[in-house]
């Protein structure tokens, strides 16, 4: 079994643990550090929030310790709640939480302190107004059942003017620069945690270990371990693959656009989306939590093939392509051809998702992304509708509409598209599009919504679109859900 | 004492305000931060564990270290809601790596029924399975992982039977966990006959998962005699002591239960923490090893009971002004499979079916329906919130019927002179306070101006509709089980002058220990640092009541005060006799760490440390116990009449919401709260309870949706599917004030009032505001049906139903 080497609150640390050990388990059960708490072991409550930083990262980033593989700490710096007051003086986030009465039962508090810590670090190096949206982004992944959050908001606002007298070890050098490699033997029953650094190494490992699982952020995979008690003893970590971390602007089939590496995290996508697809960027704010966005990847969201993943419907509406790689090379196919059936994809056993091509939108094109969920933040879609269109001389063209949560796969609404394409914005054409939904989508009833609700909600999104086009000065949706 | 942080994009202004706030230049400062170092009752001392919370040093159960050979327990939970367990094949479980012990129903030496008040809760299934999530057997292994993996190897033979999941049908066929109870005052039938109009309605009020962040957990260590030491996250250590002893078949004194703190309780650890302690204790005694048991989140959610869902109906007679003349209210609580605390919970729903309004000549009936779900249990408000919902729904409905603003109708129906006796016969004391409080909030929240603005906005906005509602709270304070209204405390003064106070209450985040330390510090004229609480332990203060019913500070604070004042009197007696030539007993006092006797020139000051040392050397006891029992309260179950509550706590809240009537999405734009805590024991802690209670109440009525599948298996069994409020659900504008200048009219602890539960029900205004927004779709002529939780789905479908009807 490989040895993990990393910095723990400035101290070089070595551990031997099984591949499916989470950071939380490593801390609590192996290192006896119990400041970091387990609230749900599913990445939904944030009690286990810790911060990590690689050598090339500008900041410490908050992550959920419960669903992040301990082996991914290799060569990284891990900061936990125990480290913040190491020199005996409380960190400004801790001090503010005390003074604002920000803790009651205190169980969520270490996680909240760590989220505040990462916010504080960003504010110290890149000060920016703490808008409600930024605070939501920073704190939306930390559940508190006692306070109602007001004192935590006060703590966030009051801490930022107080600098942190950081201990010297905060900038300590990593003990190792090497990656965890696979053993030479080709047996399939050994414990494995391999960290390939190139795409060819990755596809080679994929071929050698067909039963191994790929792990990027672990934000979904790890639930198999914590919730369903699956043994994940063979893992290939894609987060260190250089090619998978790139974002490059380069045309495909003469179409301008961006090639996004499958390992690019949601947080890393933010600037690209904010500049080019504002509605998509807004969706990112409502995708998981900061902790999840710091780890979860675009490739993971696609390869996972969940019918309720947030990005696939949007990518379908943008006409995105997906590149698959194996030892022999790559192939590229439209994303709509990638999703075959519930949790079934076109990915062959020896293939990995390597890149996603996202076309640049035409100047006069519009993208709307509407996610409906029980809770606005950190919730999974009941229905997600993505609408792409151009409106030229009052006529709709390039209409592409896709839904999540309405079928076994993320799916284009081809009949609705046809009903609108080439049509002026009239109530009749939109009603025709609404009527076509019943032919194409038979959603199911589940914990997130009934079939009736899903059908009606999807239909109402067409009404919303119609109103926003026909009466653009009217407010047809709430600002916090806008785009 | 406003805690306002308006945050409308201008965070720098908010920051400045807050900075002033903390620095102490604003008049609000004293309520948020104690800048004077004056840390006594009535001041905003920080939570006693605050620094430990923020540094991760505060230890919860699973943080406690145990010996290397400690065992970890995993439980097998029934996958079906109803059936017969015909056979358990456990051989492969026993053979699994790391497994040390496997226990079933047949391995229990003592009692097998661990029902807390009434029987009905088997520790393990013997034969009949009553809910999905019921415990079948337990596995102890050398690691938690090994124990959990081993559980999966069992072969279960279950003869599955249809599950009863409809509480209304169950009540109709008298399938109940306890008999139906009725309260009646006056002739409700005549009142209905003579009324100008009759108005009726029904409402489903959903349940609620506690979602304490720290799940159920305990560690049991065998002691050298036949007993056990139990560390548990638990609101009722004495009951756990009793049940553990009974299950093991040993005397109570062989079991000691300790609770340092809980990572949240909210009622979910009042009775439902005991089963795990009993199971761990069995294993600890069988193996002789320390035994750890904590429930993973999804198992916690499936195995433990929740807030009772209720089906409520009302039929009320009103006069032309919309004032209730009388009527009939029925509440049906979905109790789950066993009684647990459901009798008292449905009672409390009945006690609060009037909320702040006189029902006139009325009958209130409460059914305790039995279903094949986990046994529903205590949860902040204890049935009160579900009862209040029926009358708050009625208030909105009456307003639409008579064409008046709902606030006008509410005020008209308030208890007042001449209409001041409840349907259970208690006279409402301080009834004027509610009028004062609501009028004050009406003004401070600018209710009527905003009402007009909202009407104007809605006229011009076809999709987005705004709603506004003010709802009051009147909540009865006392356990309705009379004997629980008692408390004890144990006070030790050590020879360095430091003080240890123990009491029967438990700390779950509500700041009880902080308040108790403040009480002792105040009684003995010391600073707060001199007073410490170690933990709640059954060997320090025995036979305690649960920390529940908002009573923690009321009862235990009085007991602590009793102990401190008795000790103080003893020291006064001693000092008066002992110190040179004798001190003036009259006017003797403890202040600022000094005993002070006499006035002016004859004043003598003796430092606390010297006083204590001298008393010790003179063989004066420096230890004292205290006791308190609430006076005056009584309730006659046979007649359904009495005075069950020592006093009432009041409050009111206004919510403004914006609703997208196409998607059902909504935002809570602004909330104003004014709440009555009498003379506050600690304004910062009390505001924390008010705000936290409000948000939790709002979550109950909006996003927190429990869902079971058709076979009765809970499918919302984790935070991915069960959505409690998160940071973004905090209203952008949130003004919270405590009502000042209105001490408790009863002789409570320093004339304070209980604060744990009452603010929870302030959240009802959000639901009412959502209904108000939807009502505008019918030009406020009817009130839309809106069951709870009012998820975006329910709101959208309600709007859709109204629009469809209009076509």
Interface residues (C-beta under 8 A of the other chain):
Chain A: X28 X32 X34 X35 X36 X37 X38 X39 X40 X41 X42 X44 X45 X47 X80 X81 X82 X84 X85 X90 X93 X94 X95 X97 X98 X99 X100 X101 X102 X103 X104 X105 X106 X107 X108 X109 X110 X113 X129 X130 X131 X132 X135 X136 X139 X140 X142 X143 X144 X145 X146 X147 X148 X149 X150 X151 X152 X153 X154 X157 X158 X160 X161 X226 X227 X229 X370 X372 X373 X374 X375 X376 X377 X378 X379 X380 X382 X446 X447 X448 X449 X450 X452 X453 X456 X457 X460 X461 X463 X464 X467 X474 X475 X476 X477 X478 X480 X481
Chain B: X3 X5 X7 X9 X11 X12 X14 X15 X18 X19 X21 X22 X32 X33 X44 X46 X47 X49 X50 X51 X52 X53 X54 X55 X56 X57 X58 X59 X60 X62 X63 X65 X145 X148 X149 X152 X210 X211 X212 X213 X214 X215 X261 X262 X263 X264 X265 X266 X296 X297 X298 X461 X462 X463 X464 X508 X509 X510 X511 X658 X660 X662 X663 X664 X665 X666 X667 X684 X685 X687 X688 X691 X692 X693 X694 X695 X696 X703 X705 X707 X715 X716 X718 X719 X720 X721 X723 X724 X725 X726 X727 X728 X729 X730 X732 X734 X736 X791 X792 X793 X796 X797 X800
